[in-house]
Amino acid sequence: MSSGRRSFLAGTVSAAIGALLGRGLVAAEPSATAALPLITKAIPASGERLPAIGIGTDSFHESAREEIRAELARMSDLGATVIDTAAAYGDSEALIGAALASLGTRERMFIATKLVGGGFGVGGAESLARSLERLKTGRVDLLQVHNLNGVVALLPSMQQWKKEQKIRYIGVTTSRVSQHPDMIAAMRAYPLDFVQVDYSIANRDAAQTLLPLALERRIAVLVNLPFGRSSLFREAAGRSLPPWAADIDVTSWAQYFLKYVISHPAVTCAIPGSTQLSHLIDNQAASRGRLPDEAMRRRMEAYWDNKSA
């Protein structure tokens, strides 16, 4: 049996067993995957290219400081750059700032953070200053309005901060289908560089509404919740990957879910949350090798929708 086939079978078996605990157990990082070309996507506003898998950090807490530092170090080694955080994520900004400062990797990374109007009892400028201090940086790559909270009040200031080079790109986020109509209105009304939306193989609303508009308006897209708050792993428990998953260099359910998301033409980068190094390595493997074409995407949907498969 070839080493690639053994790796595929090992990943499939461990995923089926480990999914019973909420997320599939993952094998050690395969050298064959690491050797595959890195998938990058362009930011329409500038042409700058980003690796297609980053990391979400809403579960970063002080109790996991060393694990987080190890994740961010390995992430940089693997060529990933996008780190998404928020002023509202507790310890997250400060942990990221400390880790990147100690690693000396700040300039390699693309830091995205968020603020809300009147957050923490202060205005937008104070919130940004707080984020910059915690992140130990003089500017952030992307500043986003968190869950559309304060779009009208904050965007004029954000445009000024962009001119002052405190931020490089401006965006707006949502993590709820119920907010998609409001997000569409914001995309039509403002000159946004990025939007961040909830999208997964089990939550395709954005593909019918937001993503076509992002292509039309030339707005980059970050995808949160590509695992549906881990619900997709629970649904995958006991199911085998299709044998043709190897045709798109997929060896685990996490990679299946992520490659589906980043293969949409409008999607720039997916930001799965992770606080375990093994999960980060598994996720990052989805940023290498072959991407599904439209026919393969339909095949992936059909296989996932067929719960008896």
C-alpha positions as CSV (number, residue, x, y, z in Angstrom):
1,M,0.0,0.0,0.0
2,S,1.4,3.4,-0.9
3,S,2.3,5.9,1.8
4,G,-0.3,8.3,0.5
5,R,-3.0,5.6,0.7
6,R,-2.0,4.7,4.2
7,S,-2.1,8.4,5.2
8,F,-5.6,8.8,3.7
9,L,-6.9,5.7,5.5
10,A,-5.3,6.7,8.8
11,G,-6.9,10.1,8.6
12,T,-10.3,8.7,7.7
13,V,-10.3,6.2,10.6
14,S,-9.1,8.6,13.2
15,A,-11.6,11.2,12.0
16,A,-14.5,8.7,12.4
17,I,-13.4,7.7,15.9
18,G,-12.4,11.2,17.1
19,A,-15.6,12.9,15.8
20,L,-17.5,11.1,18.5
21,L,-15.7,13.6,20.9
22,G,-16.6,16.6,18.8
23,R,-13.6,16.8,16.4
24,G,-11.7,14.1,14.6
25,L,-8.4,13.1,15.9
26,V,-5.7,14.0,13.3
27,A,-2.6,12.2,12.3
28,A,0.8,13.8,12.3
29,E,1.5,16.3,9.6
30,P,2.2,14.4,6.4
31,S,5.3,15.5,4.6
32,A,3.6,14.9,1.3
33,T,0.9,17.5,2.2
34,A,3.5,20.0,3.3
35,A,5.2,19.7,0.0
36,L,2.1,20.6,-2.0
37,P,1.8,24.2,-3.3
38,L,0.2,26.8,-1.0
39,I,-3.2,28.0,-2.1
40,T,-3.5,31.8,-2.0
41,K,-6.3,34.2,-3.0
42,A,-6.2,37.8,-4.0
43,I,-7.7,40.8,-2.2
44,P,-9.7,42.5,-4.9
45,A,-9.1,46.0,-3.7
46,S,-5.3,45.7,-3.9
47,G,-4.2,42.4,-5.6
48,E,-2.4,41.4,-2.4
49,R,-2.5,37.6,-2.0
50,L,-3.4,35.8,1.2
51,P,-3.0,32.2,2.1
52,A,-6.5,30.7,2.0
53,I,-6.6,29.3,5.5
54,G,-6.0,31.5,8.6
55,I,-7.1,31.1,12.2
56,G,-10.0,32.4,14.3
57,T,-9.1,33.2,17.9
58,D,-12.4,33.7,19.8
59,S,-11.4,30.8,22.1
60,F,-8.0,32.1,23.0
61,H,-7.6,32.3,26.8
62,E,-4.8,33.0,29.2
63,S,-4.9,29.4,30.5
64,A,-3.7,28.2,27.1
65,R,-0.9,30.8,26.6
66,E,1.8,28.3,25.7
67,E,-0.4,26.3,23.4
68,I,-1.4,29.5,21.6
69,R,2.2,30.6,21.1
70,A,3.0,27.1,19.7
71,E,0.1,27.4,17.3
72,L,1.1,30.8,16.0
73,A,4.7,29.7,15.6
74,R,3.7,26.6,13.6
75,M,1.2,28.6,11.6
76,S,4.0,31.0,10.4
77,D,6.2,28.0,9.6
78,L,3.4,26.6,7.4
79,G,3.1,29.8,5.4
80,A,-0.3,31.0,6.9
81,T,-0.7,34.6,7.8
82,V,-4.3,35.6,8.6
83,I,-5.1,35.9,12.3
84,D,-8.6,37.1,13.1
85,T,-9.4,38.5,16.6
86,A,-11.6,41.1,18.2
87,A,-11.7,43.6,21.0
88,A,-14.5,41.6,22.5
89,Y,-12.6,38.3,22.6
90,G,-11.3,38.6,26.1
91,D,-7.6,37.7,26.3
92,S,-7.2,37.1,22.6
93,E,-5.6,40.4,21.4
94,A,-3.1,40.5,24.3
95,L,-2.1,36.8,23.8
96,I,-1.6,37.3,20.1
97,G,0.4,40.5,20.6
98,A,2.7,38.8,23.2
99,A,3.2,35.7,21.1
100,L,4.1,37.5,17.9
101,A,6.4,39.9,19.8
102,S,8.3,37.0,21.4
103,L,8.4,35.0,18.1
104,G,9.5,38.1,16.0
105,T,6.8,37.3,13.4
106,R,4.5,40.3,13.5
107,E,5.5,41.6,10.1
108,R,4.8,38.2,8.4
109,M,1.3,38.1,9.8
110,F,-2.0,39.7,8.6
111,I,-3.8,40.8,11.7
112,A,-7.6,41.4,11.5
113,T,-9.4,42.7,14.6
114,K,-12.9,44.2,15.3
115,L,-14.6,46.9,17.3
116,V,-18.1,48.0,18.0
117,G,-19.5,51.5,18.5
118,G,-19.2,52.4,22.2
119,G,-17.5,49.1,23.0
120,F,-16.1,48.9,26.6
121,G,-17.8,52.2,27.4
122,V,-15.5,54.1,25.0
123,G,-15.7,55.4,21.5
124,G,-14.2,53.8,18.4
125,A,-10.9,55.7,18.6
126,E,-10.3,54.5,22.1
127,S,-11.2,51.0,21.3
128,L,-8.7,51.0,18.3
129,A,-6.0,52.4,20.6
130,R,-6.6,49.7,23.1
131,S,-6.4,47.0,20.4
132,L,-3.1,48.4,19.0
133,E,-1.6,48.4,22.5
134,R,-2.7,44.9,23.3
135,L,-1.6,43.6,19.9
136,K,1.8,45.4,20.3
137,T,1.6,47.0,16.9
138,G,1.3,50.4,15.3
139,R,-1.3,49.3,12.8
140,V,-3.6,46.5,12.0
141,D,-4.0,45.0,8.5
142,L,-7.8,44.8,8.7
143,L,-10.2,46.6,11.0
144,Q,-13.8,45.3,11.0
145,V,-17.1,46.5,12.5
146,H,-18.1,43.5,14.7
147,N,-21.4,42.0,13.8
148,L,-22.6,45.2,12.1
149,N,-22.7,47.0,15.5
150,G,-22.1,50.6,14.7
151,V,-21.5,50.6,11.0
152,V,-23.0,54.1,10.4
153,A,-21.1,55.7,13.3
154,L,-17.7,53.9,12.8
155,L,-17.1,53.7,9.0
156,P,-16.3,57.5,8.6
157,S,-13.6,57.2,11.3
158,M,-12.3,54.0,9.9
159,Q,-11.8,55.6,6.5
160,Q,-9.8,58.4,8.2
161,W,-7.7,55.8,10.1
162,K,-7.0,54.1,6.8
163,K,-5.7,57.4,5.4
164,E,-3.5,57.8,8.5
165,Q,-2.2,54.2,7.9
166,K,-3.4,52.9,11.3
167,I,-5.3,50.3,9.3
168,R,-4.8,48.9,5.8
169,Y,-8.3,47.6,5.0
170,I,-11.8,48.2,6.2
171,G,-14.5,45.5,6.8
172,V,-17.8,44.5,8.4
173,T,-18.6,41.1,9.9
174,T,-21.5,38.9,10.7
175,S,-21.8,35.4,12.1
176,R,-25.6,35.0,11.7
177,V,-27.8,34.2,8.7
178,S,-30.4,36.6,10.2
179,Q,-28.0,39.5,9.6
180,H,-27.4,38.7,6.0
181,P,-29.9,41.2,4.6
182,D,-28.3,44.0,6.7
183,M,-24.9,42.9,5.5
184,I,-26.0,43.1,1.9
185,A,-27.3,46.7,2.6
186,A,-23.9,47.6,4.0
187,M,-22.0,46.1,1.1
188,R,-24.1,48.2,-1.3
189,A,-23.8,51.4,0.7
190,Y,-20.2,51.6,1.7
191,P,-16.7,51.1,0.0
192,L,-15.7,48.0,1.9
193,D,-12.5,46.1,1.3
194,F,-13.6,43.0,3.3
195,V,-16.7,41.3,4.7
196,Q,-16.7,38.4,7.1
197,V,-19.5,35.9,6.9
198,D,-20.7,32.6,8.2
199,Y,-20.5,29.9,5.5
200,S,-20.1,26.1,5.5
201,I,-21.1,23.1,3.5
202,A,-24.1,22.8,5.8
203,N,-24.9,26.6,5.9
204,R,-25.0,27.8,2.2
205,D,-27.2,30.9,2.6
206,A,-24.2,33.2,1.9
207,A,-23.5,31.5,-1.4
208,Q,-27.0,32.5,-2.6
209,T,-26.9,36.0,-1.4
210,L,-23.7,37.6,0.0
211,L,-21.0,35.9,-2.1
212,P,-22.3,36.8,-5.5
213,L,-22.5,40.4,-4.4
214,A,-19.0,40.3,-3.0
215,L,-17.8,39.2,-6.5
216,E,-19.8,42.0,-8.1
217,R,-18.5,44.7,-5.7
218,R,-15.0,43.3,-5.6
219,I,-15.0,42.8,-1.9
220,A,-12.7,40.2,-0.2
221,V,-14.4,37.6,2.0
222,L,-13.3,36.0,5.2
223,V,-15.3,33.0,6.3
224,N,-16.1,32.2,9.9
225,L,-17.8,29.1,11.3
226,P,-16.6,26.8,8.4
227,F,-17.2,23.9,10.9
228,G,-20.6,25.2,12.1
229,R,-19.4,25.6,15.7
230,S,-18.1,22.0,15.5
231,S,-21.5,20.7,14.6
232,L,-20.2,19.3,11.3
233,F,-17.7,17.0,13.1
234,R,-20.6,15.6,15.2
235,E,-22.6,15.0,12.1
236,A,-19.6,13.3,10.4
237,A,-19.2,10.9,13.3
238,G,-19.1,7.3,11.9
239,R,-19.1,8.5,8.3
240,S,-16.2,7.8,5.9
241,L,-14.7,10.3,3.6
242,P,-15.5,9.5,0.0
243,P,-12.7,7.7,-1.8
244,W,-12.5,10.6,-4.4
245,A,-11.5,13.0,-1.6
246,A,-7.9,12.1,-2.4
247,D,-8.4,13.7,-5.8
248,I,-8.4,17.1,-4.1
249,D,-5.7,16.2,-1.6
250,V,-8.1,15.8,1.3
251,T,-7.3,13.3,4.1
252,S,-9.7,14.4,6.9
253,W,-13.2,15.8,7.4
254,A,-11.7,19.2,8.5
255,Q,-9.9,19.5,5.2
256,Y,-13.1,18.4,3.3
257,F,-15.1,21.2,5.0
258,L,-12.4,23.8,4.5
259,K,-11.6,23.0,0.8
260,Y,-15.3,23.2,0.0
261,V,-15.4,26.7,1.6
262,I,-12.2,28.2,0.1
263,S,-13.0,26.8,-3.4
264,H,-15.9,29.3,-3.8
265,P,-14.6,32.0,-6.2
266,A,-15.6,34.8,-3.8
267,V,-13.9,33.5,-0.7
268,T,-10.5,34.9,0.1
269,C,-9.7,33.1,3.3
270,A,-11.4,30.8,5.9
271,I,-10.6,31.4,9.6
272,P,-11.4,28.2,11.5
273,G,-11.0,28.5,15.3
274,S,-8.3,26.4,16.9
275,T,-6.6,26.1,20.3
276,Q,-4.8,22.8,19.6
277,L,-1.7,22.4,17.5
278,S,-2.9,19.2,16.0
279,H,-6.1,20.8,14.8
280,L,-4.2,23.8,13.4
281,I,-1.9,21.5,11.4
282,D,-4.9,19.5,10.0
283,N,-6.6,22.8,9.1
284,Q,-3.5,24.2,7.4
285,A,-3.2,21.0,5.2
286,A,-6.4,22.2,3.5
287,S,-4.5,25.3,2.2
288,R,-2.3,23.2,0.0
289,G,-2.7,21.1,-3.1
290,R,-5.7,20.9,-5.4
291,L,-9.0,22.9,-5.1
292,P,-12.4,21.5,-6.1
293,D,-13.8,22.9,-9.3
294,E,-17.5,23.6,-9.6
295,A,-18.4,20.0,-10.6
296,M,-16.4,18.7,-7.6
297,R,-18.1,21.2,-5.3
298,R,-21.5,19.9,-6.3
299,R,-20.3,16.3,-5.8
300,M,-19.1,17.3,-2.3
301,E,-22.5,18.8,-1.5
302,A,-24.4,15.8,-2.7
303,Y,-22.2,13.4,-0.7
304,W,-22.6,15.5,2.5
305,D,-26.3,15.9,2.0
306,N,-26.7,12.1,1.6
307,K,-26.6,11.2,5.3
308,S,-26.8,7.5,4.5
309,A,-23.4,7.7,2.6
